[in-house]
Amino acid sequence: MFVDTTQRSTAPEIMDDFQMEGEILRDALDKIASINQLLGGNKVTLEGITALIREQPKQKVIRIVDIGCGNGDMLRALADYALKNDLNFILKGIDANAFTVNHAGRLSSSYSNISYKCTDIFDTQKEIENCDIILCTLTLHHFTDGQIMALLQRFGKSATLGYVINDLQRSAIAYHLFEALCFVFRLNYMSRQDGLVSILRGFKKADLLSYAQKLNLKNSLIRWKWAFRYQWIVKL
């Protein structure tokens, strides 16, 4: 089947309903986290963080905010990494869905340095709290180009060291490979539907370069990573 990836899709995702809750959502969140971990997605984000803190004193407290944190898997991976490497990370997850935030909180209950907050990042009455690093893993593609530009401008004002974007490449090959993954992992309908739409709402490198140029970013690095995603590190 021919898949047109010329332009970013504007099709909605089921998960974009912030009022959604229940077992289907919980299963989707956990499966997304498992697949991301299996395909090396957590490593892509961690590489970006290590690049941003490379010149920082090891004993410095590094405050990291994860936008669109899902079930908190990325934050738990970072907490484990910090413990293993004697680093001091204070981690906070932000998500607009209360059920998602509560689920992440339960999974992270044994981590004293992880907290969560339910908030809509596009609520202009609520600022993104100041921190050292902002993460956006498999979240940016949910937004329109205009929303992305506005969000990245806010990232630049709120983070002191920089931000790390980890998101999907818009690719017909990735689309068909995900169809196979749906069968292997027995993904539910919502996970299958949203996963395919997510790829079509993903990015070409030219899209990210265009955002960087419009934002006049001076220290921006965009690299393709397996599996069919981009790592975008912005140093401030």
C-alpha positions as CSV (number, residue, x, y, z in Angstrom):
1,M,0.0,0.0,0.0
2,F,1.3,3.4,-1.0
3,V,1.9,5.7,2.0
4,D,2.3,9.5,1.3
5,T,4.8,11.1,3.6
6,T,5.3,14.3,1.7
7,Q,3.5,16.5,4.3
8,R,2.9,16.0,8.0
9,S,-0.5,14.5,8.7
10,T,-3.1,16.5,10.6
11,A,-5.2,13.4,11.5
12,P,-6.1,13.2,15.2
13,E,-4.9,10.6,17.6
14,I,-7.2,8.9,20.0
15,M,-4.8,9.5,22.8
16,D,-5.1,13.3,22.2
17,D,-8.3,13.2,24.3
18,F,-7.0,14.3,27.6
19,Q,-10.1,13.0,29.4
20,M,-9.4,9.4,28.3
21,E,-8.8,6.9,31.1
22,G,-9.1,3.2,31.8
23,E,-7.4,-0.1,30.9
24,I,-7.1,0.5,27.2
25,L,-5.1,3.7,27.8
26,R,-3.0,2.1,30.5
27,D,-2.1,-0.8,28.2
28,A,-1.3,1.6,25.4
29,L,1.0,3.7,27.6
30,D,2.9,0.7,28.9
31,K,3.2,-0.9,25.4
32,I,4.5,2.4,24.0
33,A,7.1,2.5,26.8
34,S,8.1,-1.1,26.2
35,I,8.5,-0.7,22.5
36,N,10.5,2.6,22.9
37,Q,12.8,0.9,25.4
38,L,13.3,-2.2,23.1
39,L,14.1,-0.1,20.1
40,G,16.6,2.1,21.9
41,G,14.5,5.2,22.4
42,N,15.5,5.8,26.0
43,K,19.2,5.7,24.9
44,V,18.6,8.4,22.3
45,T,17.2,10.8,25.0
46,L,19.9,9.8,27.5
47,E,22.7,10.6,25.0
48,G,21.2,14.0,24.6
49,I,21.2,14.7,28.3
50,T,24.8,13.5,28.7
51,A,25.8,15.9,25.9
52,L,24.2,18.8,27.7
53,I,25.7,18.0,31.2
54,R,29.2,17.0,30.0
55,E,30.8,20.3,31.2
56,Q,28.8,20.5,34.4
57,P,30.3,19.6,37.8
58,K,29.3,16.1,38.6
59,Q,27.9,17.1,42.0
60,K,25.6,19.8,40.5
61,V,21.9,19.2,40.9
62,I,20.4,18.8,37.5
63,R,16.7,19.6,37.2
64,I,15.0,17.8,34.3
65,V,11.4,18.3,33.1
66,D,9.8,15.7,30.8
67,I,7.0,17.1,28.7
68,G,4.4,14.5,27.8
69,C,5.9,12.0,30.2
70,G,3.5,9.1,29.5
71,N,3.9,6.3,32.1
72,G,7.2,7.8,33.3
73,D,9.4,5.1,31.9
74,M,12.0,7.7,30.7
75,L,12.2,9.4,34.1
76,R,12.7,6.1,35.9
77,A,15.5,5.2,33.4
78,L,17.1,8.5,34.2
79,A,16.8,8.0,37.9
80,D,18.5,4.6,37.6
81,Y,21.2,6.1,35.4
82,A,21.8,8.9,37.9
83,L,22.0,6.5,40.8
84,K,24.5,4.2,38.9
85,N,26.7,7.2,37.9
86,D,26.5,9.2,41.2
87,L,24.6,12.1,39.6
88,N,22.1,14.3,41.3
89,F,19.0,14.4,39.1
90,I,15.7,16.0,40.2
91,L,13.1,14.8,37.7
92,K,9.6,16.0,37.0
93,G,7.0,14.6,34.5
94,I,4.3,16.8,32.9
95,D,1.3,15.4,31.1
96,A,-2.2,16.8,30.4
97,N,-4.0,13.6,31.1
98,A,-4.8,13.0,34.9
99,F,-5.1,9.2,34.5
100,T,-1.7,9.1,32.8
101,V,-0.1,11.2,35.5
102,N,-1.6,9.0,38.3
103,H,-0.5,5.8,36.5
104,A,3.1,7.2,36.2
105,G,3.1,8.2,39.8
106,R,2.1,4.7,40.9
107,L,4.9,3.1,38.8
108,S,7.4,5.6,40.2
109,S,6.4,5.4,43.9
110,S,9.8,4.0,44.9
111,Y,11.7,6.9,43.4
112,S,12.1,9.9,45.8
113,N,13.5,12.2,43.1
114,I,10.6,11.8,40.6
115,S,7.4,13.9,40.8
116,Y,4.6,14.5,38.4
117,K,2.2,17.3,37.5
118,C,-1.0,17.2,35.4
119,T,-1.1,20.4,33.3
120,D,-1.7,21.5,29.7
121,I,1.5,23.0,28.5
122,F,-0.4,25.2,26.1
123,D,-2.3,26.9,29.0
124,T,-0.8,30.4,28.7
125,Q,-1.6,31.0,32.3
126,K,0.8,28.4,33.4
127,E,4.5,28.7,32.7
128,I,6.8,25.8,32.2
129,E,8.8,25.8,35.4
130,N,12.5,26.8,35.3
131,C,14.9,23.8,35.0
132,D,18.2,22.8,33.5
133,I,17.0,20.5,30.8
134,I,13.6,19.9,29.1
135,L,12.8,16.6,27.4
136,C,10.2,15.9,24.8
137,T,10.2,12.2,23.8
138,L,7.6,11.0,21.3
139,T,5.5,14.0,22.1
140,L,6.3,16.9,19.7
141,H,4.6,15.2,16.7
142,H,1.2,15.5,18.5
143,F,1.3,19.3,17.8
144,T,0.9,21.5,14.7
145,D,3.8,23.4,13.3
146,G,2.5,26.6,14.9
147,Q,2.2,25.0,18.3
148,I,5.7,23.5,18.0
149,M,7.2,26.9,17.3
150,A,5.5,28.4,20.3
151,L,6.4,25.5,22.5
152,L,10.1,25.5,21.6
153,Q,10.2,29.2,22.3
154,R,9.0,28.5,25.8
155,F,11.6,25.7,26.1
156,G,14.3,28.2,25.4
157,K,13.0,30.6,28.1
158,S,12.6,27.9,30.8
159,A,15.7,25.7,30.4
160,T,19.2,26.9,31.3
161,L,21.3,24.2,29.6
162,G,19.1,23.1,26.7
163,Y,16.5,20.7,25.6
164,V,16.4,17.2,23.9
165,I,13.8,16.3,21.3
166,N,13.4,12.6,20.5
167,D,10.7,11.9,17.9
168,L,9.6,9.9,14.9
169,Q,10.8,10.1,11.3
170,R,8.0,10.4,8.9
171,S,8.8,7.4,6.7
172,A,6.8,4.8,4.6
173,I,9.3,2.1,5.7
174,A,8.7,3.0,9.4
175,Y,5.0,2.9,8.8
176,H,5.1,-0.7,7.4
177,L,7.5,-1.9,10.0
178,F,5.2,-0.6,12.7
179,E,2.4,-2.6,11.1
180,A,4.5,-5.7,11.7
181,L,5.2,-4.6,15.3
182,C,1.5,-4.3,15.9
183,F,1.1,-8.0,15.2
184,V,4.2,-9.1,17.2
185,F,3.2,-7.1,20.3
186,R,-0.5,-7.7,19.9
187,L,-1.2,-4.0,20.3
188,N,-4.8,-3.0,21.0
189,Y,-6.8,-0.9,18.5
190,M,-5.9,2.4,20.0
191,S,-2.2,1.6,20.0
192,R,-2.2,0.4,16.4
193,Q,-4.2,3.4,15.1
194,D,-2.3,6.0,17.1
195,G,1.1,4.5,16.2
196,L,0.4,4.7,12.5
197,V,-1.0,8.2,12.7
198,S,2.0,9.2,14.9
199,I,4.5,8.2,12.1
200,L,2.5,10.2,9.6
201,R,2.6,13.2,11.9
202,G,6.3,12.7,12.5
203,F,9.2,14.7,10.9
204,K,11.6,14.8,8.0
205,K,15.0,16.3,8.9
206,A,14.0,19.4,6.8
207,D,11.1,20.1,9.1
208,L,13.4,20.2,12.2
209,L,16.0,22.3,10.4
210,S,13.2,24.7,9.4
211,Y,12.1,25.1,13.0
212,A,15.8,25.6,14.1
213,Q,16.3,28.3,11.5
214,K,13.1,30.2,12.3
215,L,14.0,30.1,16.0
216,N,17.6,31.2,15.2
217,L,19.1,28.5,17.3
218,K,22.9,28.9,17.5
219,N,23.8,25.5,18.9
220,S,21.5,22.8,17.4
221,L,22.4,19.2,16.4
222,I,19.9,17.0,14.6
223,R,20.8,13.3,14.0
224,W,18.9,10.3,12.6
225,K,18.8,7.4,15.0
226,W,17.5,3.9,15.0
227,A,14.6,3.1,14.9
228,F,13.4,5.7,12.5
229,R,13.6,8.7,14.7
230,Y,15.5,12.0,15.2
231,Q,17.6,13.1,18.1
232,W,17.6,16.9,18.3
233,I,19.9,18.5,20.9
234,V,19.6,22.2,21.5
235,K,22.3,23.7,23.8
236,L,21.4,27.1,25.2
